[in-house]
């Protein structure tokens, strides 16, 4: 059995560091990326937003994941001998099943215009990366595409346009970064019907070939571990593609972190993984529960038929709570049509505690 890919999404790391975040391992201050590599990290995932700034130049927040920042983090990974994955959102900010808004520069384009924009943008980004000797080993064409991309023209059930837009991105990857493997990524990893329907319709509409299926799995949103395992087993045999749990995490505590953010209650979103959600989970939100969760993920991946379970990517394990690092600024929330307050909603799911100290789960990950 080949070694698992143990990935980490570190897209906010530069922002956390700039806002004062520091990391230690057994009391020794170290770079977060170096710490994670020492525990087995062999892939860094980085999201890319087209233009995460308002027309007035205000940043949207959540790491400000523009191309220069992505390149800075990719260079750090490469210098450590760690591969990296580029996650193209095809949006100026968060793209997920609840929102897939076109970049501001693309908002008036028709189907043909969007197809060309996806191709040209993907090709341009990869050309810049190639010239900088930073081509990724993996490229995710879109992010959590369960409900499509580039709304409204690429929203489900318009699989004809979904296949058209995704295929344009895949073609650009094949032409510009031929050695990179292409991922198509949905959310809700425990929902087998979603995966069967989506990929059947994508392929029926002439969608371009790809290398890997990625799935998000957050145990408080996406079903039981048994449902995740059953879905992976089924789609491995149905589509004969490699599989990644492309986003996953779980909490290590239910203790709040408001004092670290230094925000009044009305200005903070609070943790996404909260006590109400914890009640329906098999793994408690404790350090021990977090360890057990990752051990179980390793077992699920190793049992996938045809040895198609290739690995996992822990989502934002270093997004510790520091003042000024928000899931969205006011400008960012306006772009995605949300009015919820700011702050960090992920800190109790990191692989470091609120003070940046490495957690026991890292030893569990190393052992996988």
C-alpha positions, -999 to +999 in steps of 0.1 A: +000+000+000+015+033-010+018+061+015-012+084+019-010+120+008-014+142+039-023+176+027-029+209+045-047+240+032-026+269+044-043+297+024-046+321+053-011+315+067+005+348+055-024+368+070-022+350+103+015+356+105+011+393+095-015+397+123+009+383+150+002+346+148+031+324+160+035+286+162+054+263+185+060+225+187+067+211+222+076+246+233+100+254+204+090+283+181+090+272+145+074+280+112+040+264+109+048+249+075+079+233+089+060+219+119+034+204+097+060+188+074+077+173+104+044+155+111+040+141+076+025+169+055+035+162+019+011+185+001+000+221+005-033+232-009-038+269-018-070+286-030-068+313-056-094+341-060-093+361-092-095+396-077-103+396-039-106+434-037-135+457-040-136+483-069-123+507-043-093+484-035-107+471-001-095+436+006-121+409+010-103+391+038-097+354+046-061+354+035-065+377+005-057+348-018-045+366-049-019+352-072+012+369-055+002+355-021-004+321-035+030+322-052+047+332-019+032+303-001+039+279-030+075+290-029+078+282+008+063+248+002+087+241-027+117+252-006+107+226+020+104+199-007+066+198-004+043+195-034+013+218-038-022+219-051-038+250-068-075+254-061-091+277-087-123+292-074-132+312-106-146+339-083-133+369-065-140+354-031-155+323-015-170+298-039-189+268-024-223+251-028-240+282-014-224+308-036-206+306-069-205+342-081-185+351-112-155+374-109-165+411-112-147+412-146-168+383-160-203+393-147-217+404-180-204+375-201-226+350-219-219+312-220-193+315-247-176+344-230-174+325-197-160+295-214-133+316-230-127+334-197-121+302-178-097+289-204-078+321-207-076+328-170-065+293-162-039+293-189-026+328-178-023+317-142-004+285-150+019+304-174+029+328-147+035+298-124+055+280-150+077+310-157+084+312-119+092+275-117+062+270-094+038+247-114+016+228-090+014+190-089-024+191-087-050+216-100-086+217-088-107+232-115-134+249-094-142+245-057-170+225-042-190+224-075-220+205-061-243+232-073-222+243-103-201+273-109-203+308-124-239+313-115-265+317-129-254+303-162-235+274-147-258+265-119-273+231-115-292+215-132-276+232-163-250+205-166-244+214-202-228+247-192-211+232-161-194+206-183-185+234-208-169+257-182-151+229-163-138+214-195-124+248-205-104+249-174-092+213-178-081+220-213-060+249-202-044+228-175-036+200-200-020+225-224-001+246-199+008+222-170+007+188-186+022+170-157-004+183-132-032+160-121-067+175-124-093+173-096-130+179-097-142+187-062-177+185-047-188+189-011-210+166+011-188+135+010-214+113+026-240+119-001-237+091-027-267+103-047-251+137-052-219+122-066-236+097-089-259+124-103-233+151-107-206+130-124-231+110-145-246+143-158-212+159-162-199+130-183-232+126-202-228+163-213-193+157-227-173+168-197-135+165-202-116+137-186-099+143-152-077+124-128-092+127-094-125+132-075-122+154-044-148+155-017-153+177+014-162+159+046-170+178+077-186+153+101-210+179+116-225+186+081-218+158+057-231+125+072-215+097+091-181+082+086-199+050+073-217+071+047-184+087+036-168+052+033-198+038+014-197+067-011-160+064-017-163+027-022-191+031-047-177+059-068-142+043-069-157+014-088-182+035-108-157+061-122-123+045-117-108+077-105-084+084-076-102+099-046-092+125-021-110+138+010-101+173-003-113+192+027-119+179+062-116+189+098-132+185+132-130+203+165-105+198+193-125+220+218-158+238+223-141+265+242-147+299+227-119+322+215-134+356+216-106+370+238-081+361+211-100+379+183-106+409+205-140+415+189-173+423+206-199+396+203-220+415+177-189+417+154-179+381+153-193+351+137-181+325+162-171+289+156-188+270+128-183+237+148-203+245+179-219+226+208-252+220+189-234+203+160-211+184+183-241+166+198-247+147+165-211+136+160-195+102+168-162+119+177-163+144+205-147+178+200-118+171+223-081+165+215-088+128+219-118+130+196-099+148+170-072+121+170-098+094+167-114+112+137-082+113+118-073+077+126-107+067+112-102+087+080-069+069+074-088+035+078-115+046+053-090+057+027-070+025+029-101+004+024-113+021-008-114-004-037-087-005-064-065+014-039-081+046-051-081+063-017-051+085-021-052+109+008-068+139+026-064+176+029-070+192+063-087+225+058-070+255+074-051+238+102-031+269+110-060+295+110-056+304+146-075+333+161-056+366+158-070+401+158-078+413+123-080+379+105-116+376+093-135+351+072-148+382+054-144+419+056-174+441+051-164+445+014-160+407+011-194+400+027-210+424+003-195+407-027-210+373-017-243+389-006-240+379+031-245+402+061-231+380+088-204+395+111-166+389+108-140+371+128-126+336+126-151+307+125-125+279+122-100+282+151-114+254+172-108+230+142-072+238+137-042+215+144-028+241+167-044+255+198-054+291+202-019+300+212-004+283+182+009+252+201+008+219+181-019+195+192-018+158+198-036+151+166-004+158+147+011+126+161-019+107+149-015+121+114+022+112+114+013+076+122-012+072+093 
